[in-house]
């Protein structure tokens, strides 16, 4: 009597308990037999009742266990698993137990769950007599789009290919004499509403007559045939949303049997009583007797080993690093956190400690008072600035952004910031007042090619537009724009010299065609070189020919008291006639990027069709000589122009401006770049940012 009372109370209370607990979503690849359901969650197999409830885990391997299918007697589950490295067919008792490997196939270069044509060796089902497991494999196909279906004994052994050159999802007739099948398997493709040449139809193959019959002949996707009695159920998106349809073999008519509007039906599976499928991350059953739809509410409670908080070293996940003005410390962006790290000795401080926020592109102001960075803590990416020792008092420079912010640059006087966004605008924002000025807007792409003049009064930029890229100058004071280059040659990467005398840029003005030996056609490679323009007509060309003078022996020169040399005054920028002052720097044609010009030295990275990797180089204008400083090296200058941050092979080091081979003798200690990762918060942030990316870039 006591047991009966407890059982009755459980039946009454259970729905309330279930509704009070949060249902689990993202349930995938379900299958059903009688009142039992098996599905994949987080790469493991779980089982529960077809009425829902608390699910029990059947597998716990770090690899994926997917595409489970019950045997016809319901005692065994076949599935695709990764227990031994490869993705293979396994079986496991329906109540749980030790998995048994059934297939042994060759490793494929694209054998993973994320493959665009799906993983390899996908379990499709069983033969009606339960002796064989049917699976789809690309083990014999050179083309990743194509696969064949095989049968293998439930006890293991050699596989036998079914008589199709290509095939996908399939289902046997109850007597095993015929097979409903697709020719392609493209359900892992990201394209919706596809109606091209690989759109599937449902075919029926007769093993005796060796003939096939198309029963759908529709331009939409008709996939996942499931043969039940005298009916073949399948999915179709002929009405846009993927729903369940039924083909009556006797009447030869097709009927739509579900009408989901919001989410597609995914990966249906035929059971003895119902069809089970996923929709919007949840499970539903469709009764084969009365066509009733029933949601299967599932709750999963386990140790969730992979979402525990974890102390992680993020020194290998550095996204950006910026040197303080005098080179004493680095501000580092790594795994969405900001770190203030010493160059030689001291404490590395995690300034943010926010797993649920993505902070990036941190940069020191040239006067060293501030750091600025981009953060999505408001739900959108905004630019913030703060004292570099602590960001508790961080203030937003931008607010109510509605699109992606790419990056920004401090003005040399630390009073303004330039930034650009996904709406193809370049903005100037004043730090003290917060006033925003739109410098320029493109109708073709983001304006990320820009730089400041050393006096913060001018901006050089290249506007994405129809035709060739043109280097232009923008006056911050007057808002006037002047062309530096014309539209005959593509130009870009403009950079001011630190003394304000020159503007250096890259331009494609070299034409040395290479002729093909087979097509009798030509192509142009290595078209770019470095070019320099004097910003004022009074500034002499650095390539003015030098003329040695003879000193006459015996001449006497009256010398006066030596005077301290006057500090050179850089003439103001005068755009008039600037195109006539463009000079080619005598260096090889190729690709130039990351330019800096200081003390008559142009630093840059270079590669070409003749180089292996990139080369770090220096061109000295005073000596008119090019020097190679290193290979596969990236660099950045401190704002005072006295120190250089080198990045080589994952190491970071600070050196004086090199004139010879540049190498890192004392790498910066990055051992302090550690963070406690809250994976739940991090995953939520990743999810939200991904949808913003879809909004802004799709």
N, C-alpha and C positions, 0 to 999 in steps of 0.2 A: 504493500500500500504506500509506503514512504517513497519507494522508487517511482511509483506511478504519479504521485503528487509532484515530485521534483520534475519529472518529465513533462507533465502538463504545464507547470509553471515556466519551464524553459521554453516551451512552444509559445506561451503568451508573452514572455519577456524578451525573447530573442530578437524580434523585429525592432524593438525599442533600443536594445543594445547596439544593433547594427547601425541604426540611424544616428545614434549618438557618436559612434566612431566614424572617423573619416574614411570614406571609400578610397581604395587605391586605384590610380589611373595607369595609363601606359601599359596595359595588358595586351600581349601580342600572341599571334600564331596559335589560337585555341583549337582544341579538338574535344569531342564528347563521345561518351558511350553510356547508354542508359542514363543514370542520374549523376554520372561522374564527369568532371571537366578537368582538362589539363591545359596549361598555357605557359607562356614564357613571361617572366618579369625580371628585369635587370639581368638578363642573360641566363637565368636559372629556370628550371621547370617547377611549377607548382600545381597542386591539385586541390579541388574543392567540389562542392555539390553544385548541381545545375540550378539550385535555388540561391546559390551564393553563400557567403559566410566567410569564416576565417579560413584562409588557404594554408596548406601544408607544403613545405618545400621538399622536392624530390631530389634535386641536384644542387651542388654547391661549388662546382669547379670554377676557377677564374675565367675559363673560356666560355664561349656561348653554347647553350643548349637550346635549340630552336626547332620549329616545324615538327612538333610531336604529333603522332598519329596512333590511335588505338588499333590493335589487331581486331579482326572480326569477332573474336570471342571476348574481347575486352580485358584479357589477362596481361597483355604485353603492350608496351609503348615503344614504337620506333621513333627515333629523332635524329637530327643532325647535330653533332657535337664536336668539340675541339679538345678532347681529353689528351690526345697524344701529339698535339701540334697541328696536324692536318685537320681539315674539316671533313669528317667522315660520318657514316651511318652507324648508329648504336641502337641497342635495345635495352630496356629496363623493365622489371616487373611493374605492373600498374600500381601496386601498393607501395613501391619503393624498393630499392635494393642496389646491387652493384651493376653498373653499366657494362654491357658486353659489346665489344667492337665487331662490326659486321663487315665493313669494307676496308680495303687497303688500296689507295689510289695515289697517283702521282701528285706532287705538290704543284700548284699553279701560281704564276706570278701575281695573279689578282684573285687569290683565294681568301676573301675576307667578307665579313657581313656588310661592309660599306660599299662593296663593288656595285657599280651602276647596273649590272645585270644580275645582281643577287649573289649570294654565296654559292659555293660549289657543293655538289652531292646533297641536294635538297630532298628530303623525304617527302614523297607525294602521296603515299598510301600503301595499301596491302592488296594482294590478290584476294578475291572473295573466299578462297579456301584457307587463307591465312598462312600458306606455306612460303610465300615470297613477299619481300618488301620492294616497293617500286620507288626509285629515286631518279632525279634528274642530275646529270653530270656533264661538265665540259672537259672531262679528262682526255677526250679524243679529238677535241675541236681546236683548230688553230685560231679560229675567229671567236672572240670572247662573247659575241652576241648569240652564238649558236650553241645548243646543247642537245644531248640525246637522253632518252629515258632507258633505264636498265632495271632488271629485276635480279634480286639476290636472295638466296635462301635465308630464312629467318635464323638458321643455325650458322650462317656464314658460308664462305666459299667463293668461287668464281662468279662474277656477274655475267649476265646475258643481256645483250642489247635488244630492245624491242624493235620491230621492223619499221623504224622511221628514221629518215636522215636527220630531221630536226624535230623536236617536240618540247612541250612545256607541261603545264598542269594537265592532269588526266584523272579519269575515274572509270573503273570497270563496270560493265553491266552486271546485274546480279548473278547471271549464269556464267560470267567470265568469258563469253564468246565475242564480245565487242568492247570497244574502248572509246569513250568520249575524251577528246584531247584538244589542246592548243598546240600550235606549231612554234610559238615563241613564248618566252617568259621574260616580261619587261616590267613586272610590277614594282621593281625597285627603282625604276627610272623616275626622275623628278618631274617629268612633263605630264601635265594633265590635259585631258580633252584631245589626246593624240588621235589623228585620223590618217596617218601616213601609211607607207607600205608595210610597216611592222605592226600595224593594228591587228589584233588577233580575232579569229573566228573560232567557233566550236565545230569540231569535226567528229564524225563517228567512223571508226575503223572496224571493219569486219575481218576477224582473223582467218575465217574460212575462205571467204571470197577474195580477200586481200584488196578490198576496195574501200574508199573513203567518201563520206557524204558531208557536205557543209550544211549545217542546220541553222546558221545565223545569217551569214552573208550580209553583214552590216558594216558600215564604214567606221563605226565606233569600236571601242574595246569590248569584246565579249570573251570573258576569261573565267577561269576556275570552274570548269564543268563538274557537276556532282550528280551521278546517276542513281536515282532512287525509284525502283519499280519501273513504271512506264513513263517516268518523267526525268528530264535532265534539267537541273537547276544550274544557273550560272550568274555571274555578275556582268553588268553592262552599264556604260555611262552614256548611252544613246540619248538620255534625258539630262545630260550634264553631270548630275550627281550619280556616283556609282551605287546601283541598287541591285536587288536580287530579282532575277527573272526565272520563269519556268517554261520549258519547252515540252509540250505534250507529244509523245512519240506516236500516239494513235491518231489524234486529231491534227497533228502537225501544225499546231498553233503555239504562239509565244505570248505569255502573260507576265505583266509586271506584278510582283507579289509584295514588295516593300516600297516605301515612299519616303526615304530619308531625304531631308532638304539641306541640312547643314554640313554633315560630314559624309565622306564616302564609306561604304562597307569595304573592309579590308580582310584578306586572307580567311575566307570562309572554309569550313570543314564539315563534311557530312558524317553524321552519326546514325545510329540505328533508329532513333526517335526524332531527331531534330538536326537542323543545321546551326552551327555556332559560328559567330564571326565577331570581329572587332569593329567598333564604330566610335570615333571620337575618343579613343583610348579606353573605352569600356567594352564589356562583353554582352552580347545578346544572343538568344536562341530563337529560332524560327521552327515552330512545330510542324512536322510533316503530316500530321493528321488533321489539325484544325487551323493551320497557318497563323497561329497566335505568336506574337512577338513578346518575349519576356527578357527583361534586363537581368543580368547576373551580377548582383552587387558583391564585390570582393574586398576583403580586408586582409592585408598582409602585415604581420607583426613579427619581426625577427631582429637580430642584432645589427643589421644594416652596417656591416663591417666597413664598406667602402665609403660611407659618408660620415665617418667619425672625424672629429677635428684632428688635424695633423700638423706637427711641427716640421716645416720644410725649408730646405736650403734653396733660395731662389737666385743664387749667383749665376746659374746657367740660363736664367729666364730674363736677362736684362734687355729691355726694349729701347732705352735711351739713357744717356749719361751726359751731364753738362758740368763743366769745370767752373769753379768759383773764379771771380775776377783776377785774383792773385795766384790761383792754382793750389790753394791749401786743402780744399775739400771738393767732393763730387756730390751732385744731386742726381740720384739714380732712380729710374722708373723700372720696376721689375714686378712681374705678376700682379699688376694693378696696384702696387704699393709704391710709396715714395721713401727713399732712404737718403739721409744726409751722412755721407761716409768720409772719413779722413783720408788724405793721400798718404801720409807717412805714419802717424800714430794718433790714437784717440778712440773715441767711441762712435760706433755706427748706430744711428738713431733711425728707427722706423717712425716716420712722421705721421703715418696715416693709420695703420692697423685696422683696415676696413675691408674684410673679405667680400662684403656685399656692395662695394663701390669700386669702380675702375678709375684709378688715377693714372695719368700718363703725361708724357712730353714735358716733364718738369724742367725749368730753365732758370738760371740765376740772372738777376738784373745786373747790368754792367757796373753799377755802383756798389753791388754786394749787399744792399739793404733788404732785398726781397727775393722771393722765388715765386714763380708763376707756374701753373700747371692746368691741365684739363681734367675735369672730374664729372661723373654722371650721378653724383649723390642726390641731385634734385629730380632725377628721372630723365634728364636730358644732359648732354655734354655742355658744360659751361667752363669759362676760364676763371680761375681763382688766383689770388695772390696773398702772400703772407710773409711774416718774419721767418727766415730760414731755420731758426732754432725750434720753432713750434708753429703748428698750423691751427691751433685752437681758435685763434682770432682771424682765421681766413675770411677774406671778403670776396664776393663775386665781382668780376669785371663785366661779365655778360649775364643777362637774365632773359628768361622766357625764350630761349633758343628752340627752334622747331626743326632743326636739321643737324646733320653731322658737322662737327668742327674738326678740320684736319690738323692744323698746327698754327703756331704763332711765332713772332720774333720781337724781342725787346728793341726799342730804339737805343742807340748808343748813350743818350743822356738819361736813360731810365725813366723817362716821363711818359712814354707812349708804348703801345703794343700794336703790331700788325697781325691780323689773323685772317684765315680764309675758310670758307664753308662749302657745303655741298650744293648750295644754291648759286654757286659760281660767282661769289662776291668776295672782294678784298676790302677789309674793314680796318680803319684806324681808330683806336680808342685811347682817350686821355686817361691816365691813371688817377689823377687827383679829382677830376670832375666827372669821370665816367662818360663823357661825351663821345658819341660814335659818329664817325664820318665814313661814308662809303667812298672808297678811293676809285674803284672801277668794278664793273660787272661784265661777265662774259655770258654768251648764250650757247657756248659749246662745251665748257669744262671748268674744273676748279682752277683757281689762279694761285698756284703754289710756287711759282718761279719769281721771287722778289728778293730785294735786299735794301738795307738802309745805307745812306751816306753817313760818314763819320760825324757830321755836325747835326744829324737827325732832321735836316731840312729837306732832304730829297729821298725819293723812293725810286729805285729802278725795278721794272717788272716786265713780264712777257704775258700778253693776253692770249688765251686760247681762242682762235678765230679762224675763219676760212682763209686758206692760203698759208703763207710762210709766217713763222713767229717773228715778231718785231720787238726789239728792245726799246722800251720807252722810259722817259724820266717824268716823275710826278713831283711838282712843287707842293710841299706841305703848306706853305704860307699862302700861295696864290691859287692852289688847286689846278694849275695849268699843266698840260701834258705836252711833251716834246718827243718826237721820234729820234732815236739814236741810229737805228738801222732802217734800211728800206725793205720792200717786200720781194726783192729778187732772190734773197738767200734766207734760209731758215736760221734764226739766231735765238740764243737763250742763255740761261745761267749767268745773268749779269751780277758782278760783284764790284763794289767800290774798293779802291785802295784805302788802307787805314789812314793815310795822310790826305786823302781827298783829291789827289791830283789826277787819278786815272779811274777809268771804268774798264774792267776786263770782262769779256764774254766769249761764248763759244758760238761758232757759226759754220754752217756747212757750205763751204765755198771751194772745196777741192774736188776735182772731177778726174778720176783715173779709172776708167771702165775696165772691167774684167770680162773677157769674152768666153762664152761657153764652147766646149769642144763638140757638143752634141746638138744643142738647140740653135746655134748660130745667133745667139742673143747676147746682150751685155747687161751687166749690173754694176752698180756703184757702191763701193764699200769705203769705209774710212774717209768720210767726207769732211769731218769736223777738224777745225784748228782753233787755237786761241787767238783772240784779237783784242787790241787795246785801243782806247780812245782817250785823248787828253780832254779833260773837262773844261779847260779854259784855253783859249788860243795863245795866251802868254806862256803857258807851260811848255817847255821845250820837249821835243820827242826824245824818249830814252835811246832812240836809235840814231840820233844825230851823229854823223861821222866825226870821229875824233881826229885832231890834227896836231901832232907833236911840233913844238917850237924849239928853235936852237937858241941856247943861251951863249952870248959872246963872252969869251974869256977875257978878264981884265976889266970888264964893265963894273962900275961901282953903283950900288943901289942904296939910296938913302932909306934907312928903315926908321919907322916911327915906333912909338910905344905900342906893343901889341894890344889889340882890343878884343873883348869877348865877342865871339861871332853872334850876330843878331839871330834871333829865333826865326826860322824861315816862315813866311806867311804864305799860306796856300791861297791862290786866287779863287774868287767865287766861281761857282759853276755858271758857265755861259753856253746855253744850248745852241746859240746861233752858229750855223755852219758846222755843227758837230759831226755830221756824216763825212765831211771832207777830212776829218782828223783821225779816221780809223786806220790803225796800223796792224799788220799781220805779224804775229810773233813767230820767229823761225823755228818751228818744231814740227814733229811728225804729225801726219793726219791720222785721226782715230776717234776715240770717244773720250771726252774730258768731263769731269764732274768733281763736285766738292772743291770749288776754287776759293782761294784766299790770297790776298795781295797785301804784303806788309814789308816795309823796309826794302822796297825794290825787289822783293822776292815773291814769286808767284808759286804757291803750293797747290798741287792738284793730284787727282787720281786719273789714271790713263789706262785704256786698253784698246786693242785693235784686232783686226783679223790675223795679225801675225804674233800676238802675245798670248801667253798662257796666264790666265788670271789677270788681276789688275796690278798696276805699278804705281807706287807713290813717288812723285817727282817734284823737283824744284827747278824753276827757271829764274835765274838771277839777271835782272834787267841791266844792272850796272856792269856786270861782266859779260852779258849776252851769252850765257852758258846754261845748259840744262844738265841737271844731276839727278840720277836715280837714287832715291832714299830707302826704298824697300819694296817688298811685294806683298800683296794681299793684306794691306794695312789701311785702316781707316783712321781719321784724325779729326780733331777740333781744336780751335785756338781759344785761349782765355780772352776775355773781353779787353784786357789791357795789352794784349798782343805779345806778352813776354813768355808764356808757357804754352805747351802743346800737350793735348791728351791723345795718346796713341792707343789704338785697339788692334791687337795682333793675336790671332789664335785663341780668342776667348779671354785674353789677358788685357788689363788696362794699366797704363803707366803714364807718368807725367815727366816731360823732358823740356829742356830749353829748346828754342827754335833750332832745328837741325839744319846744317849745311852739308852734311855728309850722311852716311848710313844711319838710319834711325832705328833703334831697337829698344826694347823695354828691359832695362837692367834690374830695376826693382819694381815688380808688379804691385799694384794697389791690393792690399789685403781685403778680399771680399767675403771673408768667413763670417762677417757680421750680418750678411744679407739673409736673414732668416725671419720667418713669419709663421704665426699660428693660423693655419688655413681653416676657416669654417666652411666646409664644402657645401652645406645647405645654402648659406648666404651667397657663396660664389656661384653656384648653379643658378640661383634665382637671377643674379646679375647677368650671367651669360645669356640666359633665356630672354630677359628684357632687352639687352643690347642687341641680340640677334634680330628681334622683331623690329627694332629701330633701324638696323641695317637694311632689312627687307623694305621697310617704309621709304628709306632715303635712296636706296640704290637699285631696287628691282625695276 
